[in-house]
């Protein structure tokens, strides 16, 4: 999100953060900041990348993840504490955002201990689809935070936020280049996050890691889209939390499709980390 956001957007971010466990609607939020729901929703999404209620959900699911792994509270109690009144709605939306149900997410650390996430690529669903390659760069502050050999998760998402399972993605270390295959043609957001070590719990509980993207949507056709530049930076004050359970994306039993060991086959030649 730009550092010079409109006053109504900043007021909305503050209001949602302070009242996220309460019953909120777009109309209530808009009334609190003194704008019409239509005007507020349009401005907010243009600057943040999500609608106000989607950003609220990201905050709630981050808190739910932290409670699931850091407390013995029941799923029902956690559901109520983070602002949901229906366990069914909470479970359905948590699964869609995180990629696993609440109970399965709570068991994930034990599963990752037995079957760690692999440094690998999970392709898209279209064997005749497009390919994508590029390079990851770090700002000086981001590099200082994650060190010279960070663990990186990078993927293609339908929206400008890491919500739900990506169309395809990779779990990298020891390289600053990436390649994706079998991508259904369309428009996506290329997003990444980085961590100083391979502790599988860190991506599950870290609220605002070093993260980045291309800054604009990427259009994928049937051929190769190359030369993508992903800039990684330290998070701003109002960064959107990453909701998807990143280590689950390339762990054998929780990946959407069988992970492919690196280097990634790119049909005509092979993409290799270097």
Secondary structure per residue as TSV (DSSP state, phi and psi in degrees):
chain	resnum	aa	ss	phi	psi
A	1	X	-	360.0	139.0
A	2	X	-	-57.5	147.8
A	3	X	S	-72.5	-20.0
A	4	X	S	-107.3	63.3
A	5	X	-	-72.5	155.7
A	6	X	-	-62.0	149.6
A	7	X	H	-56.0	-39.0
A	8	X	H	-67.8	-30.6
A	9	X	H	-71.5	-45.3
A	10	X	H	-62.1	-41.2
A	11	X	H	-62.8	-37.9
A	12	X	H	-66.7	-44.3
A	13	X	H	-59.4	-43.5
A	14	X	H	-65.4	-44.9
A	15	X	H	-63.3	-45.0
A	16	X	H	-63.5	-43.1
A	17	X	H	-61.0	-42.2
A	18	X	H	-74.9	-22.1
A	19	X	H	-123.7	21.3
A	20	X	T	-64.3	-23.8
A	21	X	T	-88.5	-0.8
A	22	X	S	-95.4	161.1
A	23	X	-	-65.7	119.1
A	24	X	-	-128.1	143.9
A	25	X	-	-127.2	164.2
A	26	X	H	-60.2	-39.5
A	27	X	H	-62.6	-40.1
A	28	X	H	-68.0	-41.9
A	29	X	H	-64.8	-45.6
A	30	X	H	-61.6	-40.9
A	31	X	H	-63.5	-38.9
A	32	X	H	-65.4	-32.0
A	33	X	H	-101.8	-1.1
A	34	X	T	80.6	32.0
A	35	X	S	-132.5	161.3
A	36	X	-	-72.2	148.9
A	37	X	H	-55.9	-40.7
A	38	X	H	-64.1	-49.2
A	39	X	H	-62.1	-44.4
A	40	X	H	-64.6	-46.1
A	41	X	H	-61.5	-40.4
A	42	X	H	-67.4	-46.1
A	43	X	H	-66.0	-42.7
A	44	X	H	-62.7	-48.6
A	45	X	H	-66.2	-34.3
A	46	X	H	-63.4	-33.6
A	47	X	H	-97.8	-34.8
A	48	X	H	-95.0	-30.2
A	49	X	S	99.6	-11.7
A	50	X	S	-131.1	157.3
A	51	X	-	-70.0	157.0
A	52	X	H	-53.5	-42.3
A	53	X	H	-72.3	-26.5
A	54	X	H	-70.8	-39.0
A	55	X	H	-66.6	-38.7
A	56	X	H	-59.4	-45.2
A	57	X	H	-60.4	-40.0
A	58	X	H	-61.1	-40.9
A	59	X	H	-63.3	-44.3
A	60	X	H	-65.7	-40.5
A	61	X	H	-74.0	-29.6
A	62	X	H	-61.3	-47.6
A	63	X	H	-62.9	-40.3
A	64	X	H	-63.0	-41.9
A	65	X	H	-59.9	-44.4
A	66	X	H	-63.9	-39.4
A	67	X	H	-71.2	-37.8
A	68	X	H	-63.1	-36.6
A	69	X	H	-94.1	-18.9
A	70	X	H	-113.3	6.5
A	71	X	-	-145.5	168.2
A	72	X	-	-99.8	10.2
A	73	X	-	-61.4	146.6
A	74	X	-	-70.2	160.9
A	75	X	H	-60.0	-38.2
A	76	X	H	-62.5	-45.5
A	77	X	H	-64.0	-39.0
A	78	X	H	-66.3	-41.2
A	79	X	H	-53.1	-49.3
A	80	X	H	-68.5	-39.2
A	81	X	H	-65.0	-33.9
A	82	X	T	-89.5	2.2
A	83	X	T	112.1	7.3
A	84	X	-	-99.0	146.2
A	85	X	S	-105.4	-10.4
A	86	X	-	-122.8	121.8
A	87	X	H	-63.4	-38.8
A	88	X	H	-62.4	-44.1
A	89	X	H	-64.7	-43.8
A	90	X	H	-59.1	-47.7
A	91	X	H	-63.5	-44.2
A	92	X	H	-63.9	-45.7
A	93	X	H	-74.0	-36.3
A	94	X	H	-59.9	-45.5
A	95	X	H	-61.5	-41.2
A	96	X	H	-66.9	-36.4
A	97	X	H	-82.5	-41.6
A	98	X	H	-91.3	-27.2
A	99	X	S	97.0	-7.4
A	100	X	S	-141.6	153.1
A	101	X	-	-70.4	162.5
A	102	X	H	-56.1	-45.0
A	103	X	H	-67.4	-40.6
A	104	X	H	-66.3	-37.9
A	105	X	H	-62.4	-41.1
A	106	X	H	-62.5	-31.4
A	107	X	H	-85.0	-8.0
A	108	X	H	-59.7	-42.5
A	109	X	H	-56.6	-40.9
A	110	X	H	-66.4	-39.3
A	111	X	H	-66.1	-40.3
A	112	X	H	-70.1	-27.4
A	113	X	H	-64.9	-40.3
A	114	X	H	-80.0	-36.7
A	115	X	S	-134.0	83.8
A	116	X	-	-61.0	153.4
A	117	X	-	-61.6	143.1
A	118	X	-	-98.1	149.8
A	119	X	S	-78.1	102.0
A	120	X	E	-160.9	176.0
A	121	X	E	-118.4	135.8
A	122	X	E	-108.1	113.1
A	123	X	-	-74.3	171.9
A	124	X	-	-77.1	-168.8
A	125	X	S	-99.5	0.0
A	126	X	-	-117.5	97.4
A	127	X	T	-58.1	-24.2
A	128	X	T	-97.1	11.1
A	129	X	S	-80.5	-166.0
A	130	X	E	-85.4	173.9
A	131	X	E	-128.4	154.8
A	132	X	E	-142.8	137.1
A	133	X	E	-142.3	157.0
A	134	X	E	-178.4	-167.2
A	135	X	E	-135.5	148.1
A	136	X	E	-106.8	130.3
A	137	X	E	-120.0	156.6
A	138	X	E	-124.3	139.6
A	139	X	-	-67.7	164.8
A	140	X	H	-60.7	-41.8
A	141	X	H	-66.2	-39.9
A	142	X	H	-66.1	-41.6
A	143	X	H	-63.4	-38.6
A	144	X	H	-64.2	-31.7
A	145	X	H	-77.6	-38.1
A	146	X	H	-103.3	-10.2
A	147	X	-	83.3	-172.6
A	148	X	S	-86.6	-12.9
A	149	X	S	-134.2	62.1
A	150	X	-	-76.5	159.9
A	151	X	E	-87.3	131.0
A	152	X	E	-125.1	132.7
A	153	X	E	-110.9	128.7
A	154	X	E	-139.3	138.7
A	155	X	E	-157.0	168.7
A	156	X	E	-100.8	125.1
A	157	X	E	-120.6	154.8
A	158	X	S	-72.5	-25.3
A	159	X	S	-125.0	173.9
A	160	X	S	-83.9	44.6
A	161	X	S	-160.2	146.7
A	162	X	-	-81.8	75.8
A	163	X	-	-117.7	128.7
A	164	X	S	73.1	175.1
A	165	X	-	-70.9	138.9
A	166	X	-	-72.3	164.5
A	167	X	S	-62.3	-39.9
A	168	X	E	-161.2	164.5
A	169	X	E	-173.2	174.2
A	170	X	E	-140.7	153.0
A	171	X	E	-117.2	112.4
A	172	X	E	-121.2	154.1
A	173	X	E	-157.3	142.9
A	174	X	S	79.6	16.5
A	175	X	-	-151.7	153.7
A	176	X	S	-117.2	14.1
A	177	X	E	-118.2	156.1
A	178	X	E	-143.3	160.0
A	179	X	E	-149.5	135.6
A	180	X	E	-118.7	152.3
A	181	X	E	-134.6	165.8
A	182	X	E	59.3	40.2
A	183	X	E	-88.9	123.6
A	184	X	-	-59.9	133.6
A	185	X	S	-55.9	141.4
A	186	X	E	160.2	-169.8
A	187	X	E	-113.7	129.4
A	188	X	E	-137.2	169.1
A	189	X	E	-109.5	128.1
A	190	X	E	-92.7	113.0
A	191	X	E	-128.1	148.5
A	192	X	E	-146.3	156.2
A	193	X	E	-139.4	155.2
A	194	X	E	-136.8	147.6
A	195	X	E	-137.2	149.7
A	196	X	S	-71.8	-21.5
A	197	X	S	-145.6	176.7
A	198	X	-	-99.5	26.4
A	199	X	-	-60.4	115.2
A	200	X	T	-66.1	-19.0
A	201	X	T	-77.6	-24.7
A	202	X	H	-60.9	-48.2
A	203	X	H	-67.7	-16.1
A	204	X	H	-83.8	-21.6
A	205	X	H	-125.9	-14.9
A	206	X	-	-68.9	118.7
A	207	X	S	-69.4	-46.2
A	208	X	S	-137.9	84.2
A	209	X	-	-77.4	173.1
A	210	X	E	-58.7	130.6
A	211	X	E	-149.6	166.9
A	212	X	E	-175.2	-175.0
A	213	X	E	-171.3	-168.2
A	214	X	-	-85.4	-13.6
A	215	X	S	84.7	-9.7
A	216	X	S	-152.6	155.6
A	217	X	-	-64.1	152.9
A	218	X	E	-110.1	127.1
A	219	X	E	-95.8	125.3
A	220	X	E	-109.4	129.7
A	221	X	-	-110.1	-153.8
A	222	X	S	-85.3	-15.4
A	223	X	S	-99.2	-152.7
A	224	X	E	-96.9	128.5
A	225	X	E	-105.8	111.2
A	226	X	E	-116.9	172.9
A	227	X	E	75.7	18.9
A	228	X	E	-72.2	136.1
A	229	X	E	-114.7	120.8
A	230	X	E	-108.8	119.3
A	231	X	E	-101.2	122.4
A	232	X	E	-98.7	134.7
A	233	X	E	-141.3	163.0
A	234	X	-	-70.6	148.3
A	235	X	-	-71.2	146.1
A	236	X	-	-80.7	178.0
A	237	X	T	-59.8	-34.2
A	238	X	T	-116.1	34.8
A	239	X	-	-62.4	143.6
A	240	X	-	-75.9	127.0
A	241	X	-	-60.9	146.4
A	242	X	-	-81.0	120.4
A	243	X	-	-96.5	-28.2
A	244	X	S	-67.4	142.7
A	245	X	-	-78.4	91.7
A	246	X	G	-58.8	-47.1
A	247	X	G	-61.5	-24.8
A	248	X	G	-70.1	-17.2
A	249	X	G	-68.7	-30.2
A	250	X	S	-122.5	12.3
A	251	X	S	-79.0	140.4
A	252	X	T	-54.7	-44.6
A	253	X	T	-85.9	-12.8
A	254	X	T	-116.6	-6.3
A	255	X	-	-67.8	146.8
A	256	X	S	-66.0	-33.5
A	257	X	S	-141.2	158.7
A	258	X	-	-56.8	124.4
A	259	X	-	-64.7	144.1
A	260	X	E	-103.0	123.0
A	261	X	E	-59.2	147.1
A	262	X	S	-75.3	148.9
A	263	X	S	-76.4	159.0
A	264	X	E	-84.6	126.7
A	265	X	E	-64.6	130.9
A	266	X	-	-114.8	32.2
A	267	X	S	68.9	-69.2
A	268	X	S	-102.1	88.4
A	269	X	S	93.1	178.8
A	270	X	E	-127.1	132.8
A	271	X	E	-79.5	127.7
A	272	X	-	-127.1	133.4
A	273	X	-	-60.2	146.8
A	274	X	-	-152.2	360.0
